[in-house]
Structure formats: C-alpha cells, structure tokens
Amino acid sequence: MTSIHPSALVHPKARIGEDVEIRPHVVVEADVEIGEGGRVGAQAVLKSGLRLGRRVRVHEAAVLGGPPQDLKFDGAPSYAVVGDDTVLREFSTVHRSARPEGTTRVGRGCYVMGYGHIAHDCDVGDGVIIASYAALAGHIHIGAKAFVSGGVAIHQFTRIGELAMVGGGSKVNLDVPPFVTADGVPARAVGLNLVGLERAGVTAEGVRLLKRAYRLLFRAKLPLAEALEGLDAIEDDRVRRLAAFVRASERGICRGRARRDGRAASRLDGRS
C-alpha cells in the first residue's frame, strides 16, 4: 500500500505507483513518475521530468530531475530517467537533459553514494557504482558495472568503458577503456580492473587475454594502428569490445602510467 506522509507536498499530476513510501517534507512536482515499490527519504526533491523505475531508493535530501547547469538551456521540456532497483544516497543530484525532449539516463541497479552528481545528458549503464563526491559533467557515458571512486571529476563528453574503475580523486579528461583501472591527475591507465573482472565471473583465460591486450595498448609503445591490429588477432569477445571502444574514441584514451624515468609507459592516447 502506498504511504505518503502528511507533510509531503505531492503534486496532483505526479504519477505514483503501488507500494510507494514518501517520507516527511518530500517535494514531488508535476510530471514526475515513481515506480512500484519506490522509497523516497525525507526532504528529497523530485522535479518535473523525472522518471523513477521500480523499487528505486531515494535517500534524504537528494534532488533529482533538476534543470541542467547549462547556460544554453532555454527551459524546454526534458527528462531524467532512473532504472529499476537503483539507489541514490543522501544529497545526490541527477539533472535532466539540456536538449528539448532529451534524456539523462541512469541504468538499472546502480548505486550513487552521498553527494554524487550526474549532470545533464549523461548515460550511466546498468550496475554502475558512483562513490561520494564524484562529479560527472554533461554528456558523459559510463559503461555497465564501472566503478567511479570518491572525489573523481570527469570532463564533459568523456567515456568510461564497461567494468572500468577510476581511482579516488582522479581528474578524467580522456576516455578510460573497458576493463581498465585509471588513476591520478590526470588519470592514467595503471592496469586491469582485476577485482571487477573477478566479481563479474571472467575466467582466468579471459583475464589472460585481456592482459595481453593491455600490454599491446599501454606497454608495447606501438603506434595505435599497430596495437589495434594486435588486438584484432586475439580471439576474444571482450578484447573485441575493447578495440571497438578505442576506435570509437573521439577524445582519445588515457595514457599508461609513467615509468620510473618519468616518461609515459605508452604513447597511445587515441590520437596517434
């Protein structure tokens, strides 16, 4: 049974599903949808254009569906969509698209920790974890099951690949390929996300092939075209996805970790 606290302000044109709980002093504007089984903590603000899937958990003082922080935005209708079973912790923010009828998307089963920020027109894949104080600028794409650690700042239009991990406090201004761990200011590739790969059930053989691909991209000091030819010769679906991500990069991919002599461990920045 749906429960709405008497102090909550819920617009009559909001659409509330079955078995939803809305706690004290929540504000729900018109043109908001809350799916079945949702929970909205005290003092959260759900703004027009927000669509929450089933069983979404919104914690205290989160602000979701707010207008984009884009000086070109003219107030046209747009949306923010959050997938089923996602958790948005205290003071987290998700902004709707800056494009007329556009959509900011957060996938299913994501976890956005306290003060995490997802800006306009981002596309966050299923199962992504965004830790506290991480900030995503506009138009960022994050692949499924990636992990963005605390205090990370990601430049607009950057892509983070599936099952990638970004270390705490990093500044990310180039694409982070799938399955890779990046860290630092600016972020550099420091290895594979072995913990994430293990949790995802990737076999030892699959990890071995990804390590081979990683060495070609970040350690062999090959021109990008030659490194990608080497990846193409590896018969593995994840390696193929890695190569496709690199080929599609417009910003360029992050460089490898610097060697002890101070030189970069790789010349591959996606623009070679």
C-alpha positions, 0 to 999 in steps of 0.5 A: 500500500502506498504511504505518503506522509502528511507533510509531503507536498505531492503534486496532483499530476505526479504519477505514483505507483503501488507500494510507494513510501514518501517520507516527511517534507518530500517535494514531488512536482508535476510530471514526475513518475515513481515506480512500484515499490519506490522509497523516497527519504525525507526532504528529497526533491523530485522535479518535473521530468523525472522518471523513477523505475521500480523499487528505486531508493531515494535517500534524504535530501537528494534532488533529482530531475533538476534543470541542467547547469547549462547556460544554453538551456532555454527551459524546454521540456526534458527528462531524467530517467532512473532504472529499476532497483537503483539507489541514490544516497543522501544529497545526490543530484541527477539533472535532466537533459539540456536538449528539448525532449532529451534524456539523462539516463541512469541504468538499472541497479546502480548505486550513487553514494552521498553527494554524487552528481550526474549532470545533464545528458549523461548515460550511466549503464546498468550496475554502475557504482558512483562513490561520494563526491564524484562529479560527472559533467554533461554528456558523459557515458559510463559503461555497465558495472564501472566503478567511479571512486570518491572525489573523481571529476570527469570532463564533459563528453568523456567515456568510461568503458564497461567494468572500468574503475577510476581511482579516488580523486582522479581528474578524467579528461580522456576516455578510460577503456573497458576493463581498465583501472585509471588513476591520478591527475590526470588519470592514467591507465595503471592496469586491469580492473582485476577485482571487477573482472573477478566479481563479474565471473571472467575466467582466468583465460579471459583475464589472460587475454585481456592482459595481453591486450593491455600490454599491446595498448599501454606497454608495447609503445606501438603506434595505435594502428599497430596495437589495434591490429594486435588486438584484432588477432586475439580471439576474444569477445571482450578484447573485441569490445575493447578495440571497438571502444578505442576506435570509437574514441573521439577524445582519445584514451588515457595514457599508461602510467609513467615509468620510473624515468618519468616518461609515459609507459605508452604513447597511445592516447587515441590520437596517434 
